[in-house]
């Protein structure tokens, strides 16, 4: 008698069917996330322009992204709870309204303070998108498609980053600050209409089980139950350790580093930022396929990405001479492209550790990791640049401190998470065997 497979990606009873309609509905959710990332990363190509427009220093400039990420990270658990309670459509609709208003406000802001408030509003709306898209995927596709769905969602986000790098950057220098940012806000209105008209939380016949919500007590139970799972905490630390090097580079400090520290033109620096995005998209497809077929590859892929990122950053920063050679910068940007797909692996640890009614909360906890790390590093780099008269070698050394912290936590949790995941999987198989036909 053959032994049944214990892969978490195997088909489970009651799985949604997937299919074309699932792709269409999920595609609307992904389009919302796509636009949110365009707005989120728009400052990455406008950092130097923003410093001139608002007459601010490096640390004040980093405050734009820090505040945006602070709001984003702080909203993750509340958003996860909202998605579990209200469903995807309501949360995504609110998110679109907020991030579109934030983008318009940033376009029209007459002062640094107003611009900060607009980025905070944008971060609040942006925070509602990714968790909602993940939840939409679990409601419309079979569980075995989970790793691929997460990677494709991340791929859509990087496509938004690519649009920001290629299109918005050219608009900014072609039509000016106000027209570029206000014009891009039209995309938010388009996805708002699509969401209101066509998005649906789940396919017919796959309505979630009614779950009692009892105010603050429910919130505490959801958070506590999710946090108790080692897989949720491991997912958070994987996300923390893998995502932030590329996020910091793309969101704010990559362009100044390449132009001011490496002496490149803006056009060449923009091409290298584009390389990060393109590498991310290719690696995301590869990682998704590998994890879908070999679930045990999650941790080796995550750790390999962290070590490769640390090695190439160290080589770039200690390279003798005033500037690193172009071939090394190309390698750096190519390797940074793996950070986003590796961060998606964090959700592949949290997902099997939690039942359906806690997926939003667990995803919110996991998603906090990388954004807390990014926010911390953005601040550290900005402060160190001001303290060292723009010494990027010292400033970017902050990356290694957070990587070391994250690796310590991953190694501490990995065995407990693996054991708990096996126990849950065996229990679910036993329950399936005893369900009467």
C-alpha positions in Angstrom: 0.0 0.0 0.0 1.5 3.3 -1.1 2.0 6.0 1.5 -0.1 9.2 0.8 1.8 12.4 0.0 2.2 14.9 2.8 2.9 17.8 0.6 1.1 20.9 1.7 0.5 21.7 -2.0 -1.5 18.6 -2.6 -5.2 18.9 -3.4 -7.4 19.3 -0.4 -11.1 18.6 0.0 -13.3 21.6 -0.7 -10.7 23.4 -2.7 -12.0 26.1 -5.1 -11.9 25.0 -8.7 -9.8 27.8 -10.2 -10.3 28.3 -13.9 -10.9 31.2 -16.2 -13.3 33.1 -14.0 -11.0 32.8 -11.1 -8.2 34.3 -13.2 -10.5 37.1 -14.3 -11.6 38.0 -10.7 -8.1 37.6 -9.3 -6.7 39.7 -12.1 -8.8 42.6 -11.0 -7.4 42.3 -7.5 -3.9 42.1 -8.9 -4.5 45.2 -11.0 -5.3 47.1 -7.8 -2.0 45.9 -6.3 -0.2 46.8 -9.6 -1.4 50.4 -9.4 -0.6 50.6 -5.7 3.0 49.6 -6.3 3.3 52.3 -9.1 2.3 54.9 -6.5 4.4 53.4 -3.7 7.6 53.3 -5.7 7.1 56.6 -7.5 9.3 58.4 -5.0 12.1 56.1 -5.9 12.5 57.8 -9.3 11.7 61.2 -7.9 14.0 61.3 -4.8 16.4 63.9 -6.1 13.5 66.0 -7.5 11.7 65.8 -4.2 14.8 67.0 -2.3 15.0 70.0 -4.6 11.3 70.7 -4.6 10.9 70.7 -0.8 14.5 71.8 0.0 15.2 68.9 2.4 18.3 66.9 3.5 18.9 63.2 3.0 17.4 62.2 6.4 14.4 64.4 5.8 14.0 62.9 2.3 14.1 59.4 3.8 11.3 60.5 6.1 8.9 60.3 3.1 9.5 56.6 2.6 9.9 55.9 6.3 6.5 57.4 7.2 4.9 55.6 4.2 6.3 52.3 5.3 5.6 53.0 9.0 1.9 53.4 8.1 2.1 50.4 5.8 3.7 48.1 8.5 1.4 49.4 11.3 -1.7 48.7 9.2 -0.8 45.0 8.3 -2.4 43.3 11.3 -5.5 45.6 11.3 -5.9 45.0 7.5 -5.5 41.3 8.0 -8.3 41.3 10.6 -10.5 43.5 8.3 -10.0 41.1 5.4 -10.9 38.1 7.6 -14.0 39.9 8.8 -15.3 42.1 5.9 -14.0 40.3 2.9 -11.6 41.3 0.0 -13.9 43.6 -2.0 -14.7 46.1 0.8 -11.1 46.3 1.9 -9.7 46.7 -1.6 -12.2 49.4 -2.4 -11.2 51.4 0.6 -7.5 50.9 -0.3 -8.0 52.2 -3.8 -9.7 55.4 -2.5 -7.0 56.1 0.0 -3.9 55.5 -2.2 -5.4 57.5 -5.1 -6.2 60.4 -2.8 -2.6 60.2 -1.4 -1.1 60.3 -4.9 -3.2 63.3 -5.9 -2.3 65.0 -2.7 1.4 64.4 -3.3 1.1 65.9 -6.7 -0.4 69.1 -5.4 1.3 69.4 -2.1 2.7 73.0 -1.6 4.9 72.1 1.4 7.0 69.3 2.9 4.4 68.7 5.6 1.5 68.3 3.2 3.6 66.0 1.1 4.4 63.9 4.2 0.7 63.7 5.0 -0.1 62.6 1.4 2.5 59.8 1.5 1.1 58.6 4.8 -2.4 58.4 3.2 -0.9 56.6 0.3 0.8 54.1 2.6 -2.5 53.4 4.4 -4.3 52.6 1.1 -1.3 50.6 -0.2 -1.4 48.5 3.0 -4.8 47.2 2.1 -3.9 45.7 -1.2 -1.4 42.8 -1.0 -3.0 40.9 1.8 -6.4 41.3 0.1 -4.9 39.8 -3.2 -3.4 36.9 -1.3 -6.8 36.2 0.4 -8.5 36.5 -3.0 -6.1 33.9 -4.4 -6.8 31.4 -1.6 -10.6 31.8 -2.1 -10.5 31.3 -5.9 -7.7 28.8 -6.5 -6.8 25.3 -5.1 -4.3 25.3 -2.2 -1.6 23.6 -4.4 -1.5 26.8 -6.5 -0.7 28.9 -3.4 3.1 29.3 -4.0 2.5 30.2 -7.7 -0.3 32.6 -6.9 1.8 34.4 -4.3 4.8 34.7 -6.8 2.5 36.0 -9.6 1.1 38.6 -7.2 4.6 39.7 -6.4 5.4 39.7 -10.2 2.5 42.1 -10.7 3.9 44.3 -8.1 7.3 44.4 -9.8 5.6 45.2 -13.1 4.2 48.2 -11.3 7.7 49.1 -10.2 8.8 48.7 -13.8 6.1 51.2 -14.9 7.2 53.6 -12.2 10.9 53.3 -13.3 10.4 53.5 -17.0 7.2 55.6 -17.5 6.7 57.8 -14.5 10.4 58.8 -14.5 10.1 60.0 -18.1 6.8 61.8 -17.4 8.4 63.5 -14.4 11.1 65.0 -16.5 8.8 65.6 -19.5 5.7 67.2 -18.1 6.8 68.1 -14.6 6.0 67.1 -11.0 2.3 68.0 -10.7 1.2 66.7 -14.1 3.1 63.4 -13.7 1.8 62.5 -10.3 -1.7 63.8 -10.8 -1.9 62.1 -14.2 -0.8 58.8 -12.8 -3.7 59.0 -10.3 -6.1 58.3 -13.2 -5.0 54.6 -13.0 -6.4 54.5 -9.4 -9.8 55.7 -10.7 -9.8 53.0 -13.3 -9.2 50.1 -10.9 -11.7 51.5 -8.5 -14.4 51.1 -11.1 -13.3 47.6 -12.0 -13.3 46.6 -8.3 -16.8 48.0 -7.7 -18.3 46.4 -10.8 -16.6 43.0 -11.1 -14.7 41.9 -8.0 -16.3 39.0 -6.0 -14.9 37.6 -2.7 -15.3 33.9 -3.6 -16.8 31.6 -6.2 -20.4 30.4 -5.9 -20.7 27.4 -3.6 -17.5 28.2 -1.8 -18.7 30.6 0.8 -16.6 30.7 3.9 -18.0 29.2 7.1 -19.8 31.8 9.3 -17.4 32.9 12.0 -18.5 34.8 15.1 -16.8 38.2 15.5 -16.9 39.5 19.0 -15.1 42.9 19.0 -11.8 43.2 20.9 -11.9 39.6 22.1 -12.1 38.3 18.6 -9.1 40.6 17.6 -7.0 39.3 20.5 -7.8 35.7 19.7 -7.0 36.0 16.0 -3.7 37.7 16.6 -2.7 35.4 19.5 -3.6 32.2 17.6 -1.7 33.3 14.5 1.4 34.4 16.5 1.5 31.1 18.4 2.1 29.2 15.2 5.9 29.0 14.6 5.2 29.0 10.9 3.7 32.5 11.1 6.7 33.8 13.0 9.1 32.0 10.7 7.3 33.6 7.7 7.6 37.0 9.3 11.4 36.6 9.7 11.9 35.2 6.2 10.0 38.2 4.9 12.0 40.5 7.2 15.4 39.2 6.1 14.9 38.8 2.4 12.8 41.8 1.2 14.4 45.0 2.5 17.7 45.2 0.6 15.9 45.5 -2.7 13.1 47.6 -1.3 15.4 50.2 0.1 17.3 50.3 -3.2 14.2 50.7 -5.3 12.1 52.8 -3.0 14.6 55.6 -2.3 18.4 55.1 -2.1 19.3 53.2 -5.3 19.2 56.2 -7.6 21.2 58.5 -5.3 23.7 55.7 -4.7 24.2 55.1 -8.4 24.4 58.7 -9.4 26.2 60.4 -6.4 28.4 57.5 -5.2 29.0 55.6 -8.4 29.1 58.6 -10.8 26.6 57.3 -13.3 24.2 59.3 -15.3 20.5 59.3 -14.4 19.7 57.3 -17.5 22.2 54.6 -16.7 21.1 54.5 -13.1 17.5 54.1 -14.3 18.6 51.2 -16.5 20.1 49.5 -13.5 17.0 50.0 -11.4 15.0 48.5 -14.3 17.4 45.5 -14.2 16.5 44.9 -10.6 12.8 44.8 -11.6 13.3 42.5 -14.6 15.5 40.2 -12.5 12.7 40.1 -9.9 10.2 39.1 -12.5 12.3 36.3 -13.9 13.4 34.9 -10.5 9.8 35.1 -9.2 8.6 32.7 -12.0 11.5 30.3 -11.2 11.0 30.4 -7.4 7.2 29.9 -7.8 7.7 26.8 -10.0 10.4 25.3 -7.7 8.3 25.7 -4.5 5.1 24.4 -6.2 7.0 21.2 -7.1 9.4 20.9 -4.2 7.9 22.4 -1.0 11.1 21.7 1.0 13.0 24.1 -1.2 11.4 27.1 0.6 14.1 27.6 3.2 17.1 26.8 1.1 15.9 29.4 -1.5 15.4 32.0 1.2 18.7 31.5 2.9 20.6 31.3 -0.4 19.1 34.6 -1.4 20.1 36.3 1.8 23.7 35.0 1.6 24.1 36.0 -2.1 22.7 39.4 -1.4 25.1 39.9 1.6 28.1 38.7 -0.5 27.5 41.0 -3.5 26.7 44.0 -1.3 29.9 43.5 0.6 31.9 43.1 -2.6 30.4 46.3 -4.0 31.0 48.4 -0.8 34.6 47.2 -0.2 35.7 47.2 -3.9 38.9 49.3 -4.1 38.8 52.5 -6.0 36.3 55.4 -6.1 33.6 53.6 -8.1 32.6 49.9 -8.4 33.0 48.6 -12.0 29.9 48.4 -14.1 30.0 44.6 -14.2 29.8 44.5 -10.4 26.9 46.9 -10.3 25.1 44.7 -12.9 25.6 41.7 -10.7 24.4 43.6 -7.6 21.2 44.7 -9.3 20.6 41.2 -10.7 21.0 39.6 -7.3 18.8 42.3 -5.6 16.1 41.1 -8.0 15.9 37.8 -6.1 14.9 39.6 -2.8 11.3 40.1 -3.7 10.6 36.5 -4.8 12.4 35.3 -1.7 10.2 37.4 0.5 7.1 35.8 -1.0 8.4 32.5 0.5 7.5 33.9 3.9 3.8 33.5 3.1 4.4 29.8 2.2 5.4 29.2 5.8 2.5 31.1 7.3 -0.2 29.8 4.9 -0.1 26.1 5.9 0.3 27.0 9.6 -3.1 28.7 9.8 -6.7 27.7 9.0 -8.7 29.7 6.4 -10.4 32.0 8.9 -6.9 33.3 10.0 -5.2 33.6 6.6 -5.6 37.4 6.5 -4.3 37.9 10.0 -1.4 35.6 9.5 -0.5 37.2 6.1 -0.6 40.6 7.8 1.8 39.5 10.5 4.1 38.0 7.9 4.0 41.1 5.6 5.0 43.4 8.5 8.5 41.8 8.5 10.0 43.2 5.3 8.4 46.6 5.7 9.7 47.0 9.3 13.2 46.1 8.1 12.9 48.4 5.1 11.7 51.3 7.2 14.5 50.8 9.7 17.1 50.6 7.0 15.8 53.7 5.1 16.1 55.7 8.3 19.6 54.3 9.2 20.9 55.0 5.7 19.6 58.6 5.7 21.0 59.3 9.2 24.4 57.8 8.4 24.6 59.7 5.1 24.1 63.0 7.0 26.6 62.0 9.8 29.3 60.9 7.3 29.0 63.5 4.7 27.3 61.2 2.2 29.6 58.1 2.7 27.5 55.5 1.1 29.9 52.7 2.0 29.3 53.3 5.7 25.6 54.0 5.3 24.7 50.8 3.4 26.6 48.7 5.9 23.3 48.9 7.9 22.1 46.2 5.6 24.3 43.5 7.2 23.1 44.3 10.7 19.4 43.5 9.9 20.4 40.5 7.8 22.3 39.0 10.8 19.3 39.6 13.1 16.9 38.0 10.7 19.1 34.9 10.1 19.4 34.4 13.8 15.6 34.2 14.2 15.1 32.0 11.1 17.6 29.4 12.5 15.9 29.6 15.9 12.4 28.9 14.5 12.9 26.6 11.5 12.8 23.2 13.3 9.7 24.1 15.4 7.9 25.4 12.3 8.7 22.3 10.3 7.6 19.9 13.1 4.3 21.8 13.6 3.6 21.9 9.9 4.0 18.1 9.6 1.7 17.6 12.6 -1.1 19.8 11.1 -0.7 18.1 7.7 -1.0 14.6 9.2 -4.0 15.6 11.2 -5.8 17.1 8.2 -5.2 13.9 6.2 -6.6 11.8 9.1 -9.7 13.9 9.2 -10.1 13.6 5.5 -9.9 9.8 5.6 -12.7 9.7 8.2 -15.1 12.0 6.4 -18.1 9.8 5.3 -18.7 9.7 1.5 
